């Protein structure tokens, strides 16, 4: 696939900034000062006020306000600030040190990393469900729950707020994984910045943003471009993105903001290889050898790849006071997606429209607060399936053509009651009606499905000390299958002429979850140690299990009948300690995932797809404008790649050592970062199967030793 950069042109505009003063006021102040000086009196103070303070602000408020909002949630949450990261080449750079969020690289570029929270949707290949992704509080997912994770641009986020599991706050979130909200930078946050990065294997990234603020309006435009030749052969990726927003501040606290986003994403897929090649040829692909497998799955001839373009418009308004505050949001997005997985070209055009309304209040600032919300979303999709020509990667016959229609109508009622000083009881009840209708345009096949269900939740917050909060919650979650599971394609690599498709009827996945945890601070000021920990146990019925065939190609999804259990620990630690004339800034996250089948064919086995332990840590010595030190990404025990837990087929344990050097002075920041400095050979991810062997192609070799240099200027 030839990757050609797109050109985007942008004109900067001036930033209005005025002072409320007049010549007459200055003259009067000067005469008054002279008179008082002659009398020996004290000089009066003069206040100069900028109109910048009255400019429209982000509807979610500041990072501090979001932190206060999350402190009211009786469960595990995350608040990441990507702009504090020296490097933002991928989504993992923004979320790498967040407990409870598992990101597994596929190819190391702007492609499709596997995102998992509490195991929801982790078996999907590529990952496309299980978590509700939000952009400024409005869903990024299509109405069927699917998403393309590579479309996200983390460099445009002021902060990322994750509400894990049933701790989600929006009416549209009902899955086991919860929600992750990417909140955009605005013209009120900064006037602009330029960021440039370059690195090993042809990695290049560039972002330019400009913002302005006036009496009642602010605006910001950001353009970015990424190119990556790839560590492995046939793994190039590129992404171009334009994101803009305009905010308006009216009378009486009314705020409105309009968002525009356009993203063009394309990447090659090097696919999976047998386990032995991780050590012998980590940069290779199927087709480099002379085996029958190489001849059958030749990547150079089949040319697997993905290309997606999305245009999105959204608008949000909020008004009122603490006694009664209301919010309305609407969004529309058009997505074109081509996905060639070696045997099938899946071509999808999706048009999604959604709206949501929320009202909240606390009458008289009393002990009882309430919140209610409505959410609606609709997607109309056209999906065509073509067999792939194994000789040149071109389309052969169309063997499936479907009209797909998904809609969601959801309502939420929630309340919190301050039982006593430090004790707050919270409860919510969410009702959902979901439809997934599919009809073939070439046959009489049709499958219409509708689900109506309620998802209650109850939680308790206890402020044990002024710096320590403990919580407990009990919740119910439900997840409907997406059209990636409902529309199933079967194509034999050696017989594309026999390709076939079908519509699969699936049940909803449901779970009951109990969670205990807390967060707090030890110490005061810059030397404070911040901690968070959560332990949870989820009992699931009809878990949606997606698998791949012997060649690592997705083949279908089914509901596991024997019951499953997800439980784990999510813990994080961060702080700063003085050392000599400087200080050590450190942070660490540990995510323990124990996901198992309770009964049925694989009773007692570990569910494949998630490392049992994932540890990430960083310690940087800060001296003046400099910070430098090591980082660690560690999977200490092997991970099954199939649900049968076949011996010898595991993803082997590994530890990746990194080194970072940063310099920040005023508006400038410089980065030099080395990853995998020991050049460890390892599998970063893998295809999930029911049963497998190490000889079957199923492993994705991770990136080797690499170096990145970056420069940022903020103005």
N, C-alpha and C positions, 0 to 999 in steps of 0.2 A: 504493500500500500504506500503510495506516494503521499507525503504529508506536506501541504503547501500552506504557509501562514496567511491568514487574512489580515487586511489592513483596516485599521479603525482610526478615524480622525476625530479629534476633539479640540474645541476652542475653549481656552480658559476665560473666565469672566471675572470682573473685579469683585472684591468683597467690600460691601458698604460698611462703614464703621463711623458713627458720628458721636459727638459729645453734646449733651443737652446744656447749652450755655449760650449767652448772648453778650454782645459788646456792652449793653447797658448794665447787665449784671456784673460784668468784670469791672466796669468803671465804678459802680456803687461799692463793690467790695474793696476796691483800691482806696476810695475816699474814706470809707469807714475804717479801714486799717490805719490810715494816716492819722485820723482823729483819735483813735484809741491809743496809738503809740504816743501821741503827744500827752495824753492823760495818764499814761503808764498803766493802762488797763490790759487785761489778758486778751490775746487775739482770738477771734471766733474761728471755729472750724468751717472749712469750705468743702462741700461734698460734690464730687464730679461723678455723674452716673452715665454708664455706657448703655446704649440701647441693645447691645449684644445679649445682655441678661434676659431680655424679653423675647428673644427669638424662639422659634419653635424648637422643642427638644424631642429626643426619641420617645415614642409612645411608651416604651417599656421603662423609660427613665434611665438612670445611671447604673453603673455596676453596683454601687452601694445599695441603691433601692432594690435591685434584683436580689442582692444578697439578703436583704431584710425580708423580701417576699419568700425566698426559699427557706428562711429560718422558721416560717410558719407551717412548712410542710412536714408532717410527721413521718418522714422516711428519707431514703437515700437520694441525694441530689448532687449535681456537679455545677460549678461555675468556672469556666475557663476564659482567659483573656488572651486571645491569639496575638494581639498586637504587642504583647510582652515577650513573645517568642522571637528569638533571633532569626530562625529559619521557618518559613511557611511554605515549603515546597509541596507538601501533601497534607491530607486531612489528618494523618497520624501525627504530624508535627504539632497540630493544634490540640490533640486529645491524648497524647501519649502517656501523660502522667496523671490520668484521671481514673480513680478506682471504679470498678464496675463496668467500664467501657472497654471492650475487647476489639482491637483493630488488628487484622491480619493482612499483610500486604499480599497482593496477587503478583503484580509485575513491577511495583515500585515507582510507578509514574502516576499520571492523572487518569487512572483507569478505574477499577472497581474493587477496592479493598473490602474485605469481609468485616462488617460491623455487627457486633453482637452485644446485647444487654440481657443478662440473665437467660441466655440461650434461646431467645425468641427469634425464630426465622433463620437460625445460624446454618441450617442444612441447605438452604436455598442456594442454587448455583446458576448464575451469580447471585449474590445476596440482593434481595429485592423486596423483603417484607420483614415484619416483626417489630419495627420501630416506626413511630410517626415522626417524620422530619418536618420541621417548621422553618419558615423564613419570616422573621418579624411577626411571629405569633400565628401565621396562616400556613396551612398545610402545603408542603412540597410534593407529597405523595399524590399519585393518581387516586381516584375514588375507590379503586379496587384494592388499595393498600400498597401497591408496588411503587418503587422509586428507582432512579438511576443515580447512584451515589456519587459518581464522577462529575456530575453537574455542579456540585457544591464548590463554591469559591471561599475558602476560609480566610483569605487575606482581606475580605471586605467586612468581616464580622468584628463589631466592637466587643462582643462577648458571646459565649456559647453557654446556654443554660440547659442542662439535662435533668429531667425528672424521671428517675429510673423506676421501671415497673409500674405499679398502680399509683405511684406518686404523681403521675401526669395531671396537669391542671386544665387542659383544654377538653371541650366536650367531645371532640372527635377521636380521642385516644382511648382505646380499650384493650390494647394488646399487652402481652406479658412484658414486652421490652420497654414500654413507656414512650417518652418523647424527647427529642433533642431540638432546641430552638436556636437558630443562627440569627442574631440580632445585628442589623446593619449599622455601620458607621454613618453619621449624618454630617451635614455642614456645620452643625453646632458642636460636633466633637473635635473636629480639626479642620484647618484650612486646606490641608493637602499633604501628600507624601509621594515620594518616588522610592521604589524598592527594586533592586536588581540582584539576581542570584545566578551563579554559574557553578557547574560542578562536573563530576566524573560522568562518563557514559553519555555525554552530550546534553546534560541537563542545563536548561536555561529558563529563567523566569523573570518577568518584568511586569511591574504594576505602576501605574501613575494615577493619582487621584487628586481632585481639586474640589474645594468646598467653599461656601460663602454663607454669611448670615446677615440679615437685615432687620428692619423694624418688626415685621411679622412673618417673614419667610426665611427659610434656609434651604440650601440645596447642596448636593454632592454628586459627582460623577467619578466613577472608577473604571478604568480599562486595564485588563491584564492579559498576558499571553504566556503560555508555557510550552516548552519543547523538551522532549526526552528521547534520545536515540535508543535507550534501553540497555540494560545489563545483558540480558539474554538476546539471542538472535530473534528477529521478528517480534520485537516488543516495544517499538516506538509508540509514543503517545504525544498528543497535543491538545491544548484547550485554549480557546479565546473567549473572553467574557467582557461584557459591558453591563455595569450595574449603576443605577442612578436612583435618587429619591429627592423629593421636594416636600418640605413640611410647611404648614401654615398654622399660626397661632391666632385664634380668634378671641372674642370677648368671653368672659365668664369661664375661663379655663378650657374652652373648646380647642382641640388640636386635631389636625388632619395631616396625613402623610400619604403620598402616592409613590409607588415603587415601580421601576422598570428593570427587567433583567433579560439579557440575551446571552446564551452560552452555546458555543460550538465545540463539541467534544469528539475526538476520534482516537482510537488506539488499536494497535495490533495485538493479537492474542497468541502467545507462544505455546499455550496449552501445557499439559502435564507430561511428565516423563517417568520411566521406572525409577525406583528408589536408588539403584546403583549409580545412576548418572548424576545424582547430586554431588557425589565425590569425584567421579571421573570426568564429567563435562558439565559443570553447573550452568554454563552459558548456552548449552546446546538445546536443540528441539528435536522432535521426531522428524526424521528425514535426513539427519546428519549421519545415520548409520546405514548398514546394508541389511538389517534384519527384516523379516516379513512385517513386523510391527512398523518399522520406519517406512517401508514402502506403502503400507496401507494408510498410515496416518500422516503422511508427508505434509508438514506445515507449510513449506514453501509453495506447494502446489494447491493445497486447500485454502490457503490464505484466510484463516479465521481472523475476525476483526469486529469492531463495533464503532458505529458513528451515530451520534445523537445531537440534535439541535433543538433548543427550547427557547421560546419567547414567553415571557411572563409579565403580567400586569397585576398590580394589587393596590388596594386603597384601604386605609384604616382611619377611623375617627373615634375620639373619646371625649367625653364631657361630663360635668357634674362635680360633686364634692364627695367627701368621705361618707356622708350620709346616704348618698345615692349617686353612683358613678356608672355610666353606661359606655359601651364600646361596640362598634359595628365595623366589620371587615368584609371585603369582597375580593375575589381573585379570579384570574383567568390565565390559563397557560396552554400553549400548543406545542406538542412534542413530536418530532419525527425521529424514529429509532430504527436502525438497521443492526441486527445482531447475527453474525455468522459464527456458529459454534463448531465449525469443521464439516458438519453434515447437513445443516439446515440454515437457510437464510430466513430469519424472522423479521418481517418488515411491519412496523406498527406506526400508525398516526393516531395520536390521542389529543382530544380537546377536553379540557377539564375546567369546570366552573364551580365556584364555591362561595359560601357566605356564612358568617357567624355573628351572633349577637351575645353580649354578656352584660349583666347588671349585677352590681354588688353594693353592699352598704352595711353600716353599723349604726343603727339609730341612737342618737345622743351619745355616741362614743361609749356605748354600754358594753355589757359582757357578752352580748349575742351579736354575731355577724352572720351575714348570709351572702350567697352567690348563686346565680342561676344563669344558664347559657343554652343557646340553641345553635346547632351546626348542621349545615347542609352541603353536600358535595355531589357532583355528577360528572362522569366521564363517558364520552362516546369514543370508542376505539374501532379502528379498522386494522385487522391483523391478517397478513398473508404469509403463507409458509411455502418456501421453495426448496427443492432438493439442491444440494451443492455439488457442482462438478468437481470430482476429486482430482482432475487433471489440471485445472486452472483457477478454481475458486469462484467460477461464475455460476449464475443461477441456471438451473435446469427447469423441469416442469413444476408448476404450482400444484401442490397437493392439499392445500387447505386455504380457505378464505372465509373469514369470520367477521361478523358485526358483533361487537361486545359493548354492553351497556352496564355501568355500575353506578349505584346511587346510595347515599347514606343520609339518613335523617336521625339526628341525635339530640337528646335533651339532658340537661344536668341540673340538679338542685343540690346545693351544699350549704352547710352551716358550721360555725365554730362557736363554742361556748366556753367562756373562761370560768371554769368551775371554782377555782380558788387562786390566790396569788401563785403564779408559776405553773399552774395546771390548765391545759386547754384540751377540750374534747372536740374532735372534728369528725364529721360524717358527710357522706355524699351518696346520691343515688343517680345512676346514669341509665337512661333508656335509649336503645338503638334499634333502628330498622334498616337493614342492609339488603340490597338486591344485587344479584350478579346474573345477568341474562346474556346468553350466548346463542348465536344462530349462524349456521353455515350459509354462505352465499352460493355454494356450488352443490349442496345436497339438502336433504330435508332435515338434517340433524339440528336439534335445538335443545337447549338446557336452560331453564329458568329456575333460579333459586332465590329464596328470601328467608331471612332470619330476623326474629324479633327477640330481644333479650334485655335483661337488666344486669348492671354491674355495680353492686353496692360496695362501699368502703367505709371503714371506721378506723380512726386513729387517735392517739393520745400523745400530746407533747408535755414534757415536764422540764421546766427550767430548774435543774437541781441546784445550780449555783449561778451567780451572775455570768460565768464564762462557760458553763456546761449545760447542754441540752440533751435529753434522752427521749426516745420515742418508741412507739409500738404501733403496728397497724395490721389489720386483717382485711383482705380485699379479694375481689373476684375479677377475672379478666376473660375476654373472649376474642378470638381472632378468626376471621373468615379467610378462606383461600383467595388468592389473587388469580387473575387470568393466566399467569404463568403456570399455575398448577392445574387450572380447569381445562385449558387447551393443551393437550399432550400430543407431541409429535414423536413418531418412531421412524428412524432412518438408519438402515444398516450401512456402515462405512463402505462395504464392498458391493452394495446393491442399492444405489439411489433410486432406481426405477421402481422399487417396491415401497417407497416412502408412503406413510399413512398418518392420519391425524384423527383424534377423537376428543369428545367432550367428556370430562370425568366429573362425576358427582362426588363431592367431598363434604364431610361434616365440619362444623366449626371446632376449632381447638379451644378448650376451656381450661381454666386453672383457678385454684384457690391458694392464696399466698399469705403466709404469716411472716412479718418482718420485725426485728428488734434492732435498735442501734442508737447511735448518739454522735455528737460532735462537740468540740470545745477548744479551749485555749489554755495552755499552761504558761504562766508568766505574763509579763506586761511589755508593751512597747516593741521595739525592733527585735528583742530577744525572745519574743513569745513563740511557743511551739503550738502549731495548729494540728488537730487530729480529727479524723472522722472514721467511723466503722459501722458497718451494717451486716447483719446475718439474716438470711431469709430461707424459707422452705416453701416450694410451690409443688402442689400435687396436680398433675395434668391428666386430662382425658382427651382421647382422640388427637394426640399431638400430630401435627402435619410434618411428615418425614419425607424429605426429597432425597433422591439418590441418583447416581450416575451408573452407566454401564461399564463393561470391562475396559473400554477405551477412554473413560473419563468424561463421557458426554452425557448430559442430563437426560434421563429417561422418564421421569414421572414422580408424582407425589401420592402418598397414601396416608390414611389415618391409622396410627398404631393402636391396636385394640387392647393391648395388655396393660395400658396405663404407664405413665412415666413420672419421674420426680426430678425437679431441679432444686438444688440447694447450694448455698455458697456463702462466702465472706467477701466483703468489699471494704478495704481499709486504705487510708491515705494519711500521710504525715508530711508536714512542711514547716520550714522555719529558717532562722538565721542565727548563727552563733559567732561571737567575736573570736578571732584567732590572730594573735599578734597585733599588727597595725591594721588588719583588715577583718573580714568576716567570711564565714562559709554559708552560702545560701544552698539549701538542700530541699529536695522533695522526693517522695517515693510513693508508689501505689502497688498494692497487692490485691489481685483478684483470684479468688479460689472458686472453682466451678466443679461441682460434683453432680453431674447429670446422668441419671441411670433409668433403665427400663425396669418397671416394677414387676411385670408379668409378661406372659406371651413368649414368643419365640426367643427373644434376647433377654429374658428375665435375669436381672442382676448385672448385666453388661453396661459398660459406660457408653452413653450416646456420643457418637463421633461428631467432631466439628469444632470443639472448643478445648483449648489447653486446660489441664487441670489446675495448674498454677501459672500465673503470668505476673512477673515482677518487673517494674520499671523504676529506675532511680537515677538521680543526678545530684552531684555535689560540686558547686562552683565556688572557688575562692575569689572574693571580691576585694579589690585593692584600688581605691580611687575610681577611675573610669573603666577599669579592667575587670573582667571575670573570666576565669579559666578553670577547667577541671574535667573529670570523667563522667560518663553516663553508662548505664547498664540496662539492657533488655534481656530478661532471663526467663526461659521456660525450663525449670529444673528437672522435670520428669517427662518421659515420653507420653505421647498422646495417641490414642487409637484413631485410625483413619476410616475404620469400618465399624458398623454396629455389632458385628460378631466378635470384635476385638481380636482379630487374627494375630497370633504371635509373629514377630518379624516384620509386620507391615506398618508399624507405628511411625508417627512423626517423631524423630529422635529429639531428645533434649538438647538445648543449645544456650549459649550465653554470648551476647554481642556487646563488645566494649566500644565506646565512643569517646571522643575528646572534643572539647569545645573551647574556643577563644572568642571573647566578645569585648568590644570597646564601644562605650556610649558616652558621648559628650555633647550636651546641648541637643541640637536637632539631628546630629549624626549618630549612626550606629554602623559598626563593621563586624562581620562574622567570619570566622574560619572554623569549619567543623569537619571532623573525620568520623566516619561510621564504620563499624565492623573492622576495626584497625588490625585485628589478628587474621583477617581474611577467612573467617570461619565459613565452612560450607554446610549449609543447613536447608531444610525445607520450610519456607515461610508459610505455606498453606498447602492444601491438598483437596482432591475431589473426595466427596463423602459417598460411601457405598454401603450396601448391606453386608456384603462379604467381598474380600479382596485378597490379593497377594502382593508382595513387594515387586514382583516381576511385571505387574500390570501398570501401565502409565497412570499415575495418579498424584504425582508430587510436583510442586512448584518450587524450584530452587530460589532461595532468597538472594538479595544483592550482595556482591562481594565488597571488598574494601573500596571506599569512595571518599571523596573530599568535596566540600561545598564552600564557596566563598560568597559573601553577600554584602551589600551596601544599601543603607536606608537613609533617606533625608526627609525629615518631617518639618513642615513650615506652617 
